[in-house]
Amino acid sequence: MTTSNLWGSAAFRRISLVLVVHSFGSWMLVAALPLIVAARFGAGAELIGSLVLRLLPRLLFAPLATALIRSTGPRIPVLCAIAGIAAAIPGLALAPDAMTFQAIVILIGLADTVIAPGLLALRAASVPPGRNMEANTAFQAIDRFAKIFGPPATGIAAAATSISTTLFALTLAHVVAASLLLRHAGNQPPRAPSVSGTLNFRQEAIAIMRDNPLLWALLLPALGYMVSLGALQPFLFWLNRDQFHLGPEMWTVLLGAQGLGALLGALVSNRLARALYDMGTLLIAYLVASLLEGISTFALIFAPNHGTAMALLIIGGMPEMVAFAAYFTLVQRCLSLERQTVFYALTLPLMDLSLAIGVLSGAMHTSGFMSLGQFWLFASACTVLPVLPFLGWRGRIADRLMAAPSQKDQRRP
């Protein structure tokens, strides 16, 4: 039975409110970190290092975080992790040296390791039956709405007051998010194991990918996109500084422009939600949107001014939203809720690794090996090239989808 009004679900409204506050604070922190590092330690290797160190714990400890969430339910671990970030943020302003600063960045990354899969689990559990595409569009719209206003708010606050005041606002946002989650009643109790005790995580993950070949068409382009996304943060910072010769706070406006494009894309995705109910059509929408997003963002290197770059980021953000919503909808259609947890446990570390590779690739520019344009050509190719084979094979994949059993009929091996 489907829900006639998505927002009529109390669980969906509650988790959406948590996501609004948390996403706003998270995007403010994304924008603030390069400003702090550039002002105190430099915008070259130091900037790349701080971005990578925030990702490092997610690469090392994601399986432990997933095991914790599966054994206790996601709400309490996520609540504690958000509260931990709130406690750590003031230390970024008070850190006496670079080593202490980077240690705090690692602690924040450790909390992110729990928050990312935990919020995905809470999101999936709150979606009314039959409303996957619309719910995923709403969740991504919340994130992009935060991306529109969070980074510029950081830049304005840093320019008008100080970075310390900005960090105080960040701390407050995380405290509010933790308080809202404390009142959220949507925690799933620990599930009884539904697989044999001899079937370990690796075997289960292999079985999921073997039984659902569509997942390869989702995962490989997504990994390429994450490489490009990791490269985007330092690229926009350098583009703003070296090509447009503007103050560092203005890079936050570029982040906001990409968020605006994604929010507009949410409107398109919501309109397409009913038309894209068929899995084959969803797959084509995912692949085409991924291709368009990569092509439009590559054009950034040719932008003559800040306004043109903002326009290109808005254009590129629109297909990005369609791709995001289609990705999560296809995962939810292919896999049961329990198997989604395993799939995310498998893929989130790979996504984070790809993101880290994208950030680290910035060293090719800072070392002088590549110009800014060559660096961005590499990053954009990582988005576009993995999509092309699957676009060519989409007919074959669609035939497999027609022959595959429905999610309800899937059983664990």
Phi, psi and omega in degrees: 000133182262158178267127184294329180232116183304318183281001174283348178277121181296320181296321179294318179296318183296311182291330177296320179295319176300315182295323178302308184290315182295317181296320179299312179296322181294318180289329173297320180292321177303317181286327185285325187301311177298326178297316180294313182297314182297321182289325187260327189231348180115160186250020178258246181298329180296320179295314179299318181299317181294323179292322180289319182296331176292331180276336188305312180300327180292332177284325187270326191242010180302317178299322179293320179296319180295319178298320178297315181295320181290333183271330185248348192090156189279336193296308184295313177301320180294317179302313181295323181292319178296318177298323178296320177296319178302322180286331185275331187303316180302333179296337178296327179277333186265349184302127184282340182210174184295323182295316178296319179301312182292329176296321178293321177300319178296319178298319177296319177297324177296319176294321177300330180299326179275322186294317186300303179289331180295316178292326176298319179294317179294323177297310184298322182288342184263356183281124177297148180304134176082004183244029188299310185297315180294320180294316179295324175297318179297317180297316179291327177296321177300313181297318182285329173300317177296325180290332178292313190259335182295303180299313177299325177299322176297313180298317180295315181296318181294322181285322185277329182240262178200166178292330178295318176296321178297317179294327175297318177297322177297316178299316180298319180298319180289326176296317178297317179299317178296321180295319179294320180291331177299329181268355181285130185257018187265018181293134177274132175293156179304137182272144173291142180301132181251012177233163179296146180296342179275351181269103184278177185300318183297316179297320180294318179296318178298319180296320180297314181291327179290320183283342184230080182298338177302329184299330177294322179292339175273315191287313186296313174298326179295322179294319176297320177299320182293326174300313179296321180295320177297321179288336186296321184298303178295328180299312180297322179298314180288322178300316179297321184279312191268326183265326181257346176056047179250165178296155186298331181297335183289345178292335179293333178291326177295318175300317180296324179296319177297321177296322178297318178299319179293324178294320174297322177296331177296323177296318177296314181298322180294323177294327183274353189305314182284325180289335183259034181289325181292137185294324178297318178292322177300318180297314179298318178299319179298312184291315181295318179297320179297319179295314181296322180297317180295319181293316183292322180287332176299326182296350179304325186293342180264001182294126182281342183206174183298320182295319178295320178298320177298318180297318179294322178293324177294316180297316180292332180289337183292306176293334177302319181295317179299318180296317179299309183297319180293322180302305183292327179294318180294321177299316181292330178286325185280328192236146171292167181301320180294318180289332175300321179300317178293318180298316179293324177296327178284316191271328182300317175298324177294321177297316180294323177297316178297320178298317179295321177299319178298316178296313182296332180297341176300339177296337177295334177273314183295333179278352181087002180291326180229147169286171179298321179293318178295320177300317182286332173297317177300312183297319180292324178298328178295332176280316190280314190297318180294341181283326191300315179298322182287331172296322178289331182261012188298327179295318179294319179294320179299323178296321178295323179297320180294327182273345184285150175289155178290166181301323182294332183270351183289140176230154176287144178291000000 
